[in-house]
Amino acid sequence: MNTFQDKTAVLTGAASGFGLELARLAAAQGMRLMLVDIRDEPLQAVAAELRAQGAQVATRCMDVASAAETEALADETERRFGPVHLLFNNAGVAFGGLLWEHTERDWDWVMGANLLSIAHAIRAFVPRMLAAARADAAYEAHVVNTASMAGLLVTPNLGAYTVSKHAAVAISEQLYHDLLLVTRQVHAAVLCPYFVPTGIYDSERYRPAAMQREEATTTSQQLAYAAGEKAVLGGLVPATEVAQMVLDGVREQRFWIYTHPRAMRPVRQRMESMLAATNPRDSMASRPSATAAWREALGVKL
Ligand SMILES: NC(=O)c1ccc[n+]([C@@H]2O[C@H](COP(=O)([O-])OP(=O)(O)OC[C@H]3O[C@@H](n4cnc5c(N)ncnc54)[C@H](O)[C@@H]3O)[C@@H](O)[C@H]2O)c1
């Protein structure tokens, strides 16, 4: 896509982090925006900021895990703005801890927000994009899904988050191949960020009521939250740069959008280990004191 002027973008998770920064960037490029988030107050604040700069902005406060709400979103976007050119399936939540301590609700929450949201959006938007492509040879559209480096690597105590993000990578690559089979006008991409300072470490704050745990948070979950907060807030690449990487990736029609190329070394090691059929290496081997501290907190003696 060479120009974003007067094109339509649907951005989920637009009240904060990558979604917010991409909304700012896309508005500055003259895009019409449908901004989506589960939190209405910060969403309206973003919309007001961008409208004040002259952008055409609509909002929808909804849970991206809902298939029905996603279908309604696609209807409303088409009614207001016509065909969608950029769909950024980006809303997501963080949750870790030892796998056997996840409740059914934990799984539903994380897989709903991080994976099913993408599946619902593909079902609601892609057929409309294909129809727009058939009607107009000049039409072009991009679906960008936010996964994570946790979609390419496995580290201890990151539970459903890792599982959901591996699935987010897989659904994106599946979409890429399916689209390649049927069109040259609709494209897929996946964003795999490493640690970037955003609100992601604090997802628990807005977990929907129906997904709330009835059980107390476990020690492993507390460790995961503390580690996540430290790593995310210590991230050196700002969300503004990540948003620019997304637009550059779309412009250059790149499938893999990585934010920290130097963090790819463990991915290469993992791939090599898979090919050699050697057991996964201990990803915390280089940090024995962190491993010791976690084991002590968990009351484990090996
Ligand atoms: N920041 C990082 O270090 C990092 C690293 C890798 C991947 N990611 C991924 O990036 C994406 C964006 O996160 P971010 O870092 O900008 O965090 P963020 O918390 O700042 O933004 C996420 C937004 O998604 C919204 N949201 C959460 N659940 C939702 C739901 N069910 N329906 C609608 N909106 C919902 C939140 O309200 C929030 O505004 C997420 O998918 C996250 O997993 C982030």
The ligand as an SDF file (V2000), in Angstrom:
LIG
                    3D

 44 48  0  0  0  0  0  0  0  0999 V2000
    4.1230   -4.3330   25.1720 N   0  0  0  0  0  0  0  0  0  0  0  0
    4.8050   -5.4360   24.9930 C   0  0  0  0  0  0  0  0  0  0  0  0
    5.9180   -5.6170   25.5310 O   0  0  0  0  0  0  0  0  0  0  0  0
    4.2460   -6.5130   24.0940 C   0  0  0  0  0  0  0  0  0  0  0  0
    5.1210   -7.5230   23.6720 C   0  0  0  0  0  0  0  0  0  0  0  0
    4.6160   -8.5170   22.8490 C   0  0  0  0  0  0  0  0  0  0  0  0
    3.3030   -8.4970   22.4340 C   0  0  0  0  0  0  0  0  0  0  0  0
    2.4820   -7.4870   22.8610 N   0  0  0  0  0  0  0  0  0  0  0  0
    1.0900   -7.5200   22.3900 C   0  0  0  0  0  0  0  0  0  0  0  0
    0.7400   -6.2600   21.8660 O   0  0  0  0  0  0  0  0  0  0  0  0
   -0.6840   -6.1160   21.8720 C   0  0  0  0  0  0  0  0  0  0  0  0
   -1.0520   -4.7280   22.3400 C   0  0  0  0  0  0  0  0  0  0  0  0
   -0.6900   -4.6040   23.6860 O   0  0  0  0  0  0  0  0  0  0  0  0
    0.0600   -3.3230   24.2690 P   0  0  0  0  0  0  0  0  0  0  0  0
    1.4340   -3.7580   24.6050 O   0  0  0  0  0  0  0  0  0  0  0  0
   -0.1690   -2.1470   23.4240 O   0  0  0  0  0  0  0  0  0  0  0  0
   -0.7080   -3.2530   25.6870 O   0  0  0  0  0  0  0  0  0  0  0  0
   -1.8230   -2.2510   26.2620 P   0  0  0  0  0  0  0  0  0  0  0  0
   -2.3580   -2.9320   27.4620 O   0  0  0  0  0  0  0  0  0  0  0  0
   -1.2070   -0.9130   26.4370 O   0  0  0  0  0  0  0  0  0  0  0  0
   -2.9320   -2.2040   25.1320 O   0  0  0  0  0  0  0  0  0  0  0  0
   -3.8330   -3.2640   24.9260 C   0  0  0  0  0  0  0  0  0  0  0  0
   -5.2240   -2.7050   24.7710 C   0  0  0  0  0  0  0  0  0  0  0  0
   -6.1020   -3.7990   24.4720 O   0  0  0  0  0  0  0  0  0  0  0  0
   -7.3220   -3.5790   25.1610 C   0  0  0  0  0  0  0  0  0  0  0  0
   -8.0050   -4.8560   25.3580 N   0  0  0  0  0  0  0  0  0  0  0  0
   -7.6060   -5.8890   26.1540 C   0  0  0  0  0  0  0  0  0  0  0  0
   -8.4980   -6.8870   26.0940 N   0  0  0  0  0  0  0  0  0  0  0  0
   -9.4620   -6.4910   25.2390 C   0  0  0  0  0  0  0  0  0  0  0  0
  -10.6550   -7.1130   24.7720 C   0  0  0  0  0  0  0  0  0  0  0  0
  -11.0100   -8.3330   25.1690 N   0  0  0  0  0  0  0  0  0  0  0  0
  -11.4230   -6.4260   23.8960 N   0  0  0  0  0  0  0  0  0  0  0  0
  -11.0720   -5.1840   23.4800 C   0  0  0  0  0  0  0  0  0  0  0  0
   -9.9540   -4.5570   23.9030 N   0  0  0  0  0  0  0  0  0  0  0  0
   -9.1700   -5.2090   24.7670 C   0  0  0  0  0  0  0  0  0  0  0  0
   -6.9090   -2.9290   26.4760 C   0  0  0  0  0  0  0  0  0  0  0  0
   -7.9640   -2.2270   27.0850 O   0  0  0  0  0  0  0  0  0  0  0  0
   -5.7500   -2.0470   26.0430 C   0  0  0  0  0  0  0  0  0  0  0  0
   -6.1860   -0.7340   25.7930 O   0  0  0  0  0  0  0  0  0  0  0  0
   -1.2010   -7.2510   22.7560 C   0  0  0  0  0  0  0  0  0  0  0  0
   -1.7450   -8.2590   21.9320 O   0  0  0  0  0  0  0  0  0  0  0  0
    0.0490   -7.7570   23.4550 C   0  0  0  0  0  0  0  0  0  0  0  0
   -0.0360   -9.1110   23.8110 O   0  0  0  0  0  0  0  0  0  0  0  0
    2.9290   -6.5110   23.6800 C   0  0  0  0  0  0  0  0  0  0  0  0
  1  2  1  0
  2  3  2  0
  2  4  1  0
  4  5  1  0
  4 44  2  0
  5  6  2  0
  6  7  1  0
  7  8  2  0
  8  9  1  0
  8 44  1  0
  9 10  1  0
  9 42  1  0
 10 11  1  0
 11 12  1  0
 11 40  1  0
 12 13  1  0
 13 14  1  0
 14 15  2  0
 14 16  1  0
 14 17  1  0
 17 18  1  0
 18 19  2  0
 18 20  1  0
 18 21  1  0
 21 22  1  0
 22 23  1  0
 23 24  1  0
 23 38  1  0
 24 25  1  0
 25 26  1  0
 25 36  1  0
 26 27  1  0
 26 35  1  0
 27 28  2  0
 28 29  1  0
 29 30  1  0
 29 35  2  0
 30 31  1  0
 30 32  2  0
 32 33  1  0
 33 34  2  0
 34 35  1  0
 36 37  1  0
 36 38  1  0
 38 39  1  0
 40 41  1  0
 40 42  1  0
 42 43  1  0
M  CHG  2   8   1  16  -1
M  END
$$$$
